[in-house]
Structures are given as structure tokens and as C-alpha cells.
Amino acid sequence: MIIKYHCVNISSIHPKALVEFYNEILGIPIIEPDENYDGVSMGFIEDAPVIVIWDEVKWGKSSEGKVNFVFNCDDLDRTYAELKEKITNIQPPTTAAWGGRELTFCDPDGNKILLL
């Protein structure tokens, strides 16, 4: 049976731009690079679940819809201040119905990112 969650696959017609967004804008480390930006693994801990970005032109779509990522950050207000210099149309954090604070925006391909 299932023994481990491995990854989430994202296909993009602009995989290099998507890798650069997650790495350079959000600071997610590249664990397994690929010079063709096809099958790039990104994450925080080796042998833990990762994000893998694939070339959609070469392999086709890896999913039927957009992905919704949820990440934790150490200081939501400071993170917002840093990101608003890099991402256009990002709105300030809000208080969610469940009482926690959230910062929501999209990557260049339209995948939703939620920072807690």
C-alpha cells in the first residue's frame, strides 16, 4: 500500500519562469535542478514531499486544474513587505474566517499560493 507522499507535479508552458518564481521570488530551494527546466524538484527537506515542475509542451498537462499551495512563513507582515516589491497586484494579509492571518496571491501560471 501507500508508504509515503512523494510530490506534486506542475506542468507549465513556461517552466523556467515558474522555477525562477518559486526559487527567486519565494525562496524555495531547488533540490534537483535540470538545465532544461524539465523535472525540477523544489522543496525544503530532501526525502520529503517536493514540487516538481515539468515542461507541459514536452509532456502534456500533469493535472486538469490549478494547484493551491499552502506555505508557512515566520513573519507574515515582513513577508508581505518583501513580496510586494517583487509581485504586482499582491494584496495585504487578511484575517480568515477561522481567525488566522493569510496572504493570498498567484504564481505566473495562476496557481494559488496561500501563506500562513
ZIZIJO-V173679 format. One record per backbone hydrogen bond with DSSP energy under -0.5 kcal/mol. NH is the residue of the N-H (numbers start at 0). CO is the residue of the C=O. If there is no record, write none. Layout:
BEGIN
nh=NH co=CO
nh=NH co=CO
END
This chain:
BEGIN
nh=5 co=3
nh=7 co=49
nh=9 co=51
nh=11 co=53
nh=14 co=11
nh=17 co=13
nh=18 co=14
nh=19 co=15
nh=20 co=16
nh=21 co=17
nh=22 co=18
nh=23 co=19
nh=24 co=19
nh=24 co=20
nh=25 co=20
nh=26 co=22
nh=27 co=21
nh=28 co=26
nh=30 co=28
nh=30 co=40
nh=31 co=40
nh=36 co=33
nh=38 co=52
nh=39 co=52
nh=40 co=31
nh=41 co=50
nh=42 co=28
nh=47 co=44
nh=49 co=5
nh=50 co=41
nh=51 co=7
nh=52 co=39
nh=52 co=50
nh=53 co=9
nh=53 co=51
nh=55 co=11
nh=55 co=53
nh=56 co=11
nh=58 co=54
nh=59 co=55
nh=68 co=66
nh=68 co=111
nh=70 co=113
nh=78 co=74
nh=79 co=75
nh=80 co=76
nh=81 co=77
nh=82 co=78
nh=83 co=79
nh=84 co=81
nh=85 co=82
nh=86 co=82
nh=89 co=86
nh=90 co=103
nh=93 co=101
nh=95 co=93
nh=95 co=99
nh=98 co=95
nh=101 co=93
nh=102 co=114
nh=104 co=112
nh=106 co=110
nh=109 co=106
nh=111 co=66
nh=112 co=104
nh=113 co=68
nh=114 co=102
nh=115 co=70
END
